[in-house]
């Protein structure tokens, strides 16, 4: 069985559903599903109470159909999260009294079918990611930079993996080092600047912020390769130097333009329901 490959976000009726490929199939965040179907302000507590209720009523534990998989949270770090595959999610939905259940089941079946298509043609996954951003109101020029940024990030993390850096905490530390050198802020500090909670930071960056993020990560990859950095410590040094390349370029631009690159603007939905940089 394959291990986790990648984490993505899907949208169901404007609700984000985190999912991860495990064993060549999609596994979905149970808490996100609960939130989407119940509109609960505390989906984690709802899920905990739901597990206890089902255990008492049916002598069956919902946790037995779940698997703890690492999903990215609002602080861009990955945490062990209750996830279930399509079959498991259908079982969980049966225990949720919600009028949204039937549309969600159809959506879930569609997502499963799309995964089969993506296995046969990986390019479809990229096309669907573009379509999701388009549906959320992002301009084409921004989408192009965001997609390029995803490629740069994947190239960097592949390089880290090949050089003995451990996924999870070490990836987060190195990412923070690049961000501090490039923008003078860690990702969590950057999120606070933009007023974000669970949202993906990069989905709320403007064009220049994305460009300097790419420059920092691409430079880190280049330096790690050039110095043949092995292990966490040497790759941390490469991350600091790579981020500094972007940081120096950012400071030079700010000096000559008289404007800051990092801003508090984001793509959070406005009162009319659209996504605009504000």
N, C-alpha and C positions, 0 to 999 in steps of 0.2 A: 504494500500500500504506500502511495506517495505521501510525503509530509505536506504541510501547508505550502502553497506556492505563492499566492498573492491575495491581498485583501482589497475589496472594492466596496463601493457604495451604490445601492440601487434606490430607486424612488418609488414609493407606493402612495399615491394620493398626497403628494408633497411631504411625505414622511421618509426620512432616510433609514434604510435597512442595510446594516453592515453584513457583509458576507465574505466567506473565505473558501478557497478551493482546498478540499482535503479528501484524499483518496479518489481524486478525479471527479468529484461532485461538489456542488455548492452546499455549504453549511451556513445557516443564517443565525444572526444574533437573536436569541429568544426575547431579550428585554426590548429590542427594537420592534419586534413583531408585536409584543404585548402593547407597547406604546401606540403603534399604528392602529391596532384594532380596538383599543379601549380609550384612547386619549387621556390616559392616566398621567397625572403630574408627577407621580412617583412609580414608574413602571417596575423598578427593581423590587420595591416593597410589594407591589401587586403580584409579581412573579413568585416571590417567597411565600406569600399568603396562599396563592393558587396551588403551589406544590403541596402545602400542608393540607389544604381542603381536599384535593384529589386523593391524597394518601389516606385520609380519614374516611372518605366516602366510597372509594373504589378499591382500597387496599392495593393501590398501584402507585409507584413513584415516577413522576414525570422526569426526574433527574436521570433515570436509567436510560432514557432515549436521547440524552444530551451528551455532549462531549465538550470539555474545557479546551477551547482554542484561543490563541492570541489574536485579539482585534485591536485596532488603533482607536484610542479614546480621544477626547477633546484636547488633551495635552500633548498629542502626537506620540505618546508612548503606547506600547502594546501591553494589554493585560489579559490574563486568562478570563474568558467569558463563556457563559453557557451558550452553546450553539446546538442546533439540530439540523439534520438534513431534511429534504422535502417530505419524506414519509413521517419523520418525527414532528415536523412543524404542523402537518395535517392533524396528527394526534393531539397536539397542544391546542390547536384551534378549536377542536371539539369541546375542549374544557373552558373555552372563553365565550360567554354569552354576548355576542356582538352581531349587529346587523351588517357589519362590514366583512363578515367571514366569507361569504360566497365570492364577492369581487376579489378578495385576497387569494382565495384558492385558485381562481382563474389566473391571477397575476403570477402566483407561485408556479403553476404548471407552465406558463409561458416562459418564465425565467429558466426553468429546468430544460425546456426544449431549446432555448437559446444557447445554453451551456453545451449541449450536444453539438449544435452547429459550430460553436467556437472551437471545439476540439477538432472538428473536421477542417475548419478554416479560421485560424487564429486572428486574421485580419478583421474579422467581424467584431471581435471584442473591442478593438480600437475604434471602429466605426460607431459602435453602440455608446462608447464613452463620449465621443464627440456629440452624438445625438442627445445624450442626457444633459450635457452642458448647454447645448443649443436650446433645449426645452426649458431650461432654467433661466434663459434670457441673456446668456453671455454672448458678446459679440464675436464674430468669426476670428478677428485678429487676436483677441485674447485667447480663444480656444486653441489656436495654432501654437501660441507660446506655452500654454498649459500642457498640451500634448507633448511638445518638445521637452518640457521640463520633466515630465514623467519618464521619458526615455533616458534623459541625463541621470535622473535619480536611480533608475533601474541599472544603468551601467555602473554607477558608483557602488550600489549595494552588492552587485555581483562581484565587483572587484574586492570589496571588503570580505565577502564570504570566501573568496579564493585565497585571501591573505590571512585567514585565521581569525577574523573578527567575528564575535558571536552575535547572532541576531537578538533583538530585544534591547536590553539595557545598554550594551556597548554601542549598538547602532544609534540609540537615542543620545548617548553622550557625545559621539562623534558629530552627529547632526547639530547638536547644541554648540559644539566648538566652532563649526563652520558658520553658524548663524551669528554667534557672538562676534567673530572676527569680521564678518561681512556687514552686519547691521548694528553691532553693539548691543544686541539683545538675544536672549535664548528664545526658542520657539514659544515657550509658555509666556514669556514677557511680551513677546510680539502679539500673542493672542489677546492679552489684556489690553494692549494699546488699541487694538481693533474692536474691543468689546465682544470677543467671541467666547463661546462656551465649549460645546461639543464639536463645533464646525471645524472643517479642515482649513488650516491657516492658508495654505497655498491657493485654495479656492476663493480667497478673499484678498489676494494680492493684486495690485495693478500691474500694468505691463513692465514698468521698470523694476518693481520688486521681484517679479518673476525672472527677469533677465539677470539681475544680480545674484539671485538664488542659484540660477543655472550656472553662472560664471564661477561661483564659489564651489559648487559641487563638481563641475567639469575640471576646474583647476586642481581640486583635491585628487580626482582620479588620475590626472596627468602626473602630478607630483608623486603619488603612491607608486605608479608604474615606473617613473624615472628613477626613484630611489629604491625600488624593489622593497617597499615597506612590508614587513611581515609582523603580524601580531597587533594587539590593541595599542600598545604604547607608541610604536613607530607610526601607526596609522593616525593616532591622535595628533602627532606632530604634523603629519601631512595635512590633516583636516584644518589645523590652525593656520598653516601656511596657505592652503588653498582658499580658505575663507578670507585671509588677509589680502589676497589678490583682488577679490571682489570688494573688500572693504576699502582698499586704497583707491580703486576705480570709482566707487560710490562717493567717497569724500572729495575726489577731484571734480566729479560732476556737480556735486552740491556747491563747491566753492565757485565754480564757473557759472553755474545757473542761478545761484542764490536761492535755491529751493531744496527742501528735504526730499529724499527718496522715500523713506519710510513714513507712512501716514496712518491715521486712524480710520481712514475710509475702508469700507468693506462692501460685500455684495449681499448683505442680509436683505430679506424681503422688505419692501416698503409697505406702507399702509394700503396701497392699491393691489398688493399681492405680487408685484413684479420684483425682479432682482436687479438692482441698480447699484453702481458704485457710489457710495454716499459717505 
